Amino acid sequence: MKTAKQFLAETDPEIYDVFTSERKRQEEGIELIASENVVHPAVLAAAGSVLTNKYAEGYPHARYYGGCEVVDVAEDLARDRAKRLFGCDHVNVQPHSGSQANMAVYLAMLRPGDTILAMDLSHGGHLTHGSAVNFSGKIFNFVHYGVKREDGRIDMDDVEKKAMEHKPRMIVCGASAYPREIDAEAFQRIAGKTGALLMFDIAHIAGLVATKLHKDPVPWCDFITTTTHKTLRGPRGGMVMCKAEHAKAVDKIVFPGIQGGPLMHIIAAKAVAFKLALEPSFKDYQKQILANAKALADALTGYGFDLVSKGTDNHMMLVDLRNKGLTGKAMEHALNEAGLTVNKNAVPFDTEKPMITSGIRIGSPAVTTRGFKEPEMKRIAAWIDRISKDIENEALCAAIKGEVKELCSRFPIYDGLA
Ligand SMILES: *Cc1c(COP(=O)(O)O)cnc(C)c1O
């Protein structure tokens, strides 16, 4: 008997090498990209399973292919668990990604050219919230709201003013780079007043929402979209939740509207992740994500870093590096040399180009999964501070990389996994 991995090593040594090198990179470095996480080995097993062989166009018990009775069990479990986890009326677990979940909602409810009000990309919104280079911005007429210059928080007066003025068919809340809790009830008040549908894209904060550490948005939203791979800690993928009245429209647009066959191995892996997320320990994990983000934010503030909105309510923070005379690009590069992975990120009202930026985004989900707690977050802040003071010093980055590797060796990611 051989494992799938052994077959891979024999069949394709080049890809096997990528696989082992990437595992080593993940084990030895500190992952601070806010949208990343580390899945449970059981999720890995499902994602790498023979379910990838199966075509299952359609939905459970109503497929266009024979032989779906086994994979139907997986999709039923994924749907039931997702509904229990979020308390929503209906869920579609087939979207291949968060972007496709958003595409599904827009195309299910709107016509090309319709107006959507969403958060400005440069203030923390996502590409699929109306970027000119994205399908969303090409097909629909997006109007954008942003954050206030004084405190970095969403300007709800701006949202209301633009909703009254443009009468959007849909309002989108949710973001990719926003460190504060988003108030779905306040958005619904505006959507209700102006006759708009409300969609909340919880791609980043899904784990916090599922565990109710952020206020439950389900009662206020017509649609909730998410990824399954960020704080939710599942396989790479997307999902749409909605009120019962929109269930048919959503299912019809996901398939046959925008996708063909669902990825049944990924749907099985989603089911596993949802099962894990329903366990009480998942709430403890989400609480630690918050505690770790706060510990890092406080420590960085102590070193004189300027955090957008002065802190965080979630798993991420945005550091405005302008008071340190640094760019996001330079900082991302230096931190990477030291084994700390972050992404450069525009800050609100940024004056640098998107490929340079004035900020970095830092998140706690992945390091929390590997077991880091407040003391480790303080060490990370100290490393970031040292590097920021001497950003060109390659020897310093190399020395810190050694310290990072030593710390990581005490917090293995896939300990005991063959
Ligand atoms: C990550 C993200 C998405 C898209 O997810 P993909 O799976 O990368 O397509 C959508 N919306 C928001 C707010 C996100 O942060």
The ligand as an SDF file (V2000), in Angstrom:
LIG
                    3D

 15 15  0  0  0  0  0  0  0  0999 V2000
  -11.4930   37.5030    0.0110 C   0  0  0  0  0  0  0  0  0  0  0  0
  -12.7150   38.2750   -0.2990 C   0  0  0  0  0  0  0  0  0  0  0  0
  -13.5680   37.9160   -1.3560 C   0  0  0  0  0  0  0  0  0  0  0  0
  -13.2230   36.9380   -2.4390 C   0  0  0  0  0  0  0  0  0  0  0  0
  -12.7520   35.7590   -2.2040 O   0  0  0  0  0  0  0  0  0  0  0  0
  -12.0120   34.8600   -3.3050 P   0  0  0  0  0  0  0  0  0  0  0  0
  -12.2770   33.4950   -2.7970 O   0  0  0  0  0  0  0  0  0  0  0  0
  -10.5860   35.2800   -3.2690 O   0  0  0  0  0  0  0  0  0  0  0  0
  -12.6450   35.0990   -4.6270 O   0  0  0  0  0  0  0  0  0  0  0  0
  -14.7620   38.5880   -1.5040 C   0  0  0  0  0  0  0  0  0  0  0  0
  -15.0890   39.5720   -0.6770 N   0  0  0  0  0  0  0  0  0  0  0  0
  -14.2880   39.9840    0.3280 C   0  0  0  0  0  0  0  0  0  0  0  0
  -14.7350   41.0980    1.2120 C   0  0  0  0  0  0  0  0  0  0  0  0
  -13.0640   39.3620    0.5300 C   0  0  0  0  0  0  0  0  0  0  0  0
  -12.2570   39.7990    1.4870 O   0  0  0  0  0  0  0  0  0  0  0  0
  1  2  1  0
  2  3  1  0
  2 14  2  0
  3  4  1  0
  3 10  2  0
  4  5  1  0
  5  6  1  0
  6  7  2  0
  6  8  1  0
  6  9  1  0
 10 11  1  0
 11 12  2  0
 12 13  1  0
 12 14  1  0
 14 15  1  0
M  END
$$$$
